[in-house]
Amino acid sequence: MESINLKPFSIEEQQFFGASERVELKELNLDFQENEIRYLGLNPYNFGVSYYIGIDWLKENESYIVVHPKIPNLDYVKMFVNCLKYPDISKFLKNAYCIDFNKPQIRTSTVDWNLTPFLIVHFISLVENIIKHDLKSNYIVNEENLNSKIKGKIVFSQQIKKNIVCKREDRIYCRYQEYDTNCIENRLLKKTLLFIQRYSKHHMSEYPAFLQKQNRLLSAFDNISDEISYSDIIHIKNNALYKEYTEAIDLAKKILRHFGYSYKNADIAENKELPPFWINMSKLFELYIFCLLKDEYGGNITYQQRGNYGEVDFLKIDEKLIIDAKYKLVYTKDGEYDIENIRQLSGYARDKGVLKKLKVDENFVVDCVIIYPDEKSDDNFKDRNLKNHEIEQFAKFYKCGICLPKKKNKK
């Protein structure tokens, strides 16, 4: 499949396609479906896109859509890696992206996506959670030529071949089961960690804390073998008793498939053939802000507290603050705001369930803060007052910008 034969439709997030492109898109007769993310969230009515970035087929092997970040040179990988430091944050990463390995890969020479780190970061977070609950054990079938003893059952075919014919009367060839952590599931996890370690050494050296975490996790597998065949991998079945393994095993299979089951491919940077995928930048921004808030305020920050009306992004208990992360550039402009955001936070501020969690009575007017991306601001909340900038049109409303990480220019 040559890239020259594929028709790309390229756009930045939260933008609209032009008139000529709309005509071409309509001619494709795309299959839009409700309650399903298709074509990176392309709107079938105004042909605009939302907060999803990535690449996806419009018509397989004919045309595809590419949505770029609205913030130039945004280092979304660093945002992902940063979220990994807190387990109560990293568990939400699976909601921030999706990769479809069941569709054909898209060949493009014009898009520079760094996709593999998403798989790696997510997998590391899953393995970290597994290790905290201890590695599972399972029955392993072993065959061994034992010395003067019987264990399990005698394998007569091998006994004749290896012992009787060779007149080794002191040996008995047996097949037996052992309950051990060196089970096939753990061997798959270790194999995947070794692939990840090799890839990260070449392509993620700018994240030293992440590399150290990989080494710590691998040390938990010291007594586990990494010998596992392709046949073993595809026939691994999930065990309902070990739910934390289900997602990790599924992702391990995808990572090994992504590398083509070859260590050589782990040495290579991203190629120009990519599976369809999307990243929910609004969700990733929310989780990244959660991480920065925890860095500065620790246990004073709670996440997704449910009231009677909905779920609040963050509550800062000690200051009685309602905080919402909005991945919108409108707040970088003086005097401008999104009225729907104001209405949403106003509802939270009058929600009796939320007020109860903040431990204030119904007559208390709660301060509301909107955190938004702003490249002219600081990149953390250290020693900052979240209420420094008022949204002047509304009482007790404030905004606070945060500078998102940018990719370093590679020489």
N, C-alpha and C positions, 0 to 999 in steps of 0.2 A: 504494500500500500504506500504510494508516494505522497508526500505532503503536498505536492503541487496540485493534486487532485482534490484536496479537501478545501472546503470553503469555510474560513474562520469568520466569526462575528465577535469582535473585540470591543470591550467597554469597561469603564470603571464602575465600581459599586455605587449605588444610589444615583445612577444617571439613566438617561433615556436614549434609546436608539434614534438615529435621524430618520427622516422621511423615506429615503431610498432603501435603507436597511429594513424598515418596517414592511415595506412592500415585499421584499425578498423573504422576510420571516413569515409573512402571511401565506406566501405561496408554498411554504413547506408543510402547511396543514399540521402543525405540531399538536401532539396529543397531551393537552393540559388536563390534569386531574386534581380534584380538590383534596386537601389534607395530605398532599405529597409534594416533597421538594423535587421539582423537575426543572431541568434547564437552568440550574442555579437560581431558582426563584424568579425566573422571567415572568413578568406580568402580561397575560394574554390580551389585556385591554389597552394599556398605554405603552406596552413594550419597554417598560423600565425595569431595573433590577434593584434588589434590596441590599442586605448586608452580607450576602454570600459571595465569597471569592472562590476561584477555582477554574476548572475546565470540564466540560461535559458535551456529550454528543447531542446534537439537534436531530440529525439523521445519521445513523451509524454508517461509517465509511463514506459519508458524503459531506457533511458540514458539522461544525462544532461551535460552541460558545465559550469565550474566555472572559472572565470578570476579574479585573485587577484591583488591588487595594486603592482606596482613594487617597491614602497618605503615601507620598512617594518614598520608595526605598524602605518601606516598613519591614522591620525584622520580626515577623510573626513567630518564627522559630524560637527566638529568645523569649518572647512572651509565654510560649508553651513551656519552655524549660524552666522559667521562673516559677510557674505554677506547681512544678513538681516538688518543691521543697516542703509543701504542706500536704499530707495525705488527705485531709478533709477538703482540700481544693482539687487535688489531682484526680480524685474519683469522679469529678464532673467533666473531665476533659473529653470523655467519650461523646458528650453531647455537643462538643464544639466542632467536630469534623466528621466526615464520612468518606470512605474510599470504596469504590465499587470495582472489585476485581472480577466480577462476573461478565462485565462488558469488555469489548475489544479496547486495547490501548489506543490512545490518540497520538499520532506522530505530528510534532510541530517543532519548527526550528526557531520560532520567534518568542517563545515563552520560557522564562527562567524561574521555574518553580522548585522549591526545596521541599520535596514531599516526604522523603524517607524519615527525617527527624520526627515528624508527627507520629509515625508508627512506633518509632523507637521510644520516644518520651512516654507515650501511653503504655507501652509494654512494660517499661521499667517501673511505672507506678503500680501496675497490676502485680508484678513479681514482688515488689516491696511489700504489698499488702499480704501476699501469700506467705512470705517469710515471717511476717509478724504473727501469723497464726500457725506457724510450723509447716514444714513440708509434709505432704501426704505420704503414707506408706501404702503398698499394695503387694499382692502376691506375685512373685516373679518365678517363672519356670527356669530352672537351671539343669543342665546336663553336665555330669562330671564323672571321670574315671577314678573312683574312690579306692583308697588303700585299705583292704581287709575289713570293710564295713558296708552295710547297706543303708541307703537313705532314700526314702520314697519308694519308687518302683524301679526294677531292673529293666533296662532297655536291651532286650535279648538280641536284636539285630546287631547293635553296636558291641554288645558283650562278646558275641561270637567273632565279629570282625576284628576288634581291637585287643581282645584278651585271650579267648580260647584258641584262635588260630595262631596267635603269637606266643601261646603258652605262658601267659602272664597270670598265673593262678592266684596271685595275691591281690588282683584288681577286680573290681566290680563296677560296671558302667551303669549309672543310675540317673533317673530323672526325678527331681523333687522340687517342691515349692518353698520359697522363703518370703516372709513378710518383711519388706525392706523399703527404704526410701529411694533405692535405685530403680524405681519403676519407670515405665515408658514415658509417662507424663512429665516427670522431672527431668528425664534425659532430653526430652524435646525443649523444655524451658532452658536447660543449660546450653544446648546446641544453639538456640536462638540468641542467648546472651553472648556467646562467643562470636557469632556473626555481627552482632551489634557492637561489641568491643572493637572488632577489626574496622568496621565502618567508621565509628566515632573517632578512632585514632587518626584517621586520614582526613575526616571531614567535619569534626565537631570539636577540634582542639581549643576553640575559643570559649568553651564552656567547661573549665577545669573541675568545677564542683560536680557537674554531671558525670564526668569521667570517673571521678572518685567514687561516686555512688554506684556506678556500674561495677567497679572492682569490689566494693563491699558486698554487693549482691552475689557476685560470682563466688566469693569465698564461702557463702552458705551452701554452695554446690560442690565443695571440694571432694566429697565422697560419692558424687554422682558421675556416672559415665556420660560422655557425649556421643556414644555410638548409637545411632538410630538410622534405620533405612528409610528410603522414600515410601516404601510399602507400609512400614510401621506408622509413619506420620499420617498418611491419608486414612488409615483405619482406626486411629485413636477415637474412642467414643467418650462422650461426657458422662460423668458420674454425678447423679443428683445430690449425693452426699457431700460433694466438694464443689459448691457453687462458685467459689472464688477462682477455681481453675478453669471454668467454662470459657470465660471471656479471654483469659490469658492464652489458652490453648488455641482458640480460634484465631487470635491475633498472631501468635507464633507461626501458625501455618501460613498466614498471609505474608508475614515478613520473609520467611524462607522462600516462599513463592516469588516475592518481589525481587529477591536476590538470585532467583533461578537455582537455588540450592547449591550455589558455588561461592566459595570464599573469594575467588577472583573478582566476582561482581561486587563484593563488598568493598573492594579497593577503588571502584570507579565512582565518580561523582554522578549526580543525576543525569540520566540520558534524556533524549528528546521524545521518548515514548512514555506516555503517562496514562495510568488508568483514570477514568472519570472520578473526580473528587470535588468536595466542597468544604470550605471552612466558614463557620458562622462567626464572623468577626465581632458581631455584637456580643455573642456569648463569650468569646475569647477575651474581649475587652473587659467584660464583667468579672471574669475569673482572675484576670491580671490585676485589676483594681483591688479585688478581694485580697490577693497576695500582698500588694503594697500596703494596704490598710492593716493587715495582720503584722507586717514587718514593724510598723510604727506603733500600733495601738493594742496589739495582742488580743487578749480575751475580752476587751471592751467592744470588739466588733462581732456581731452575729450576722449570719447569712440566711437569706430566704426565710425570714420569719413570717409565718402565715397569720394574717388577721382575719377579720370577717369578710373583707373585700378582696383580698388577694395576697400575694407574697411580696414583701419588701426586699429589695436587693440587700441593704445593710441597715442595721441599727447600731448606733454608737451609744451604748447604755449610759456611760458616765456623763455625757454631755446632752443626753436626751435628743439625739439627732436622728433624722431619717435621711439616709444617703442613697442616691440612685446613680448608677453608672449609665451614661448615655453616649453611645458611640456616634456622636453627631458633631459636625464642625460649626453648626450654626451658633454655638455658644462662644466661639472665638471672636465673634463680632459684637461690638459694644451695642447694648440696648436690644439685642435680638434674642429670641427664645422660641421654643416649640410649645405652643399653648396646650397641646395634648399631654406633654410631660408635666406641665404645671397642674393640670387637672388631675392627673394620675397621683402625683405626690400629695395634692390637697386632699384627695380621698383617703390616702394612707394616714394623713395627719389627723383625720377625724374618725378613723376606724377604731372602735372601742377595743378590739383585740390587739391592735398595735399599741395603743395607749397603755393597755394593761402590761404589755411586755416592757414598755419603757418606764413603767411604774409612775405614771402621772395621771392626774384626774382629768375628767372630760372638759374642764374649763381651761386647761393648759394649752397654750399655742406652741406647737412643736416647730422647731427650726428644721428646714428642708434644704439639703445640699445636692446639687447635680454635679457629678464629676464627668468631665468630657476630655477628649484628646486635644492637646494644644502644644505644638512643637516649640513655642516660645516660653513654656513654663518649665518647672523643675520636673525631674524624673522620679521623684519619691515624695512622701509626705512628711519627711523628717523635719521636726520643729516648725511645721506649718500650721497656720490657723485655717481650718476648712471654711470658715465664714468670713474670709477677708474681702470677697467680692460679692456685693449684693446684686440680686436681680431687681432693679429699682422699682419695677412696676408692681411688685408683689411683696407683701409684708412677710418677714421671716423666711425669705427664699434667697439662697446663695448659690454661687457656682465656683468650681475649683478645677482648674486645668491641670493636666498631667502630660508630660512629654513621653511619647512612646519610643521604644528603642528603634534605631535605624541600622540597616546593614552596613558593615564596614566595606569600603571599597577594596577589592582584592587586586593586587598588582599582577 
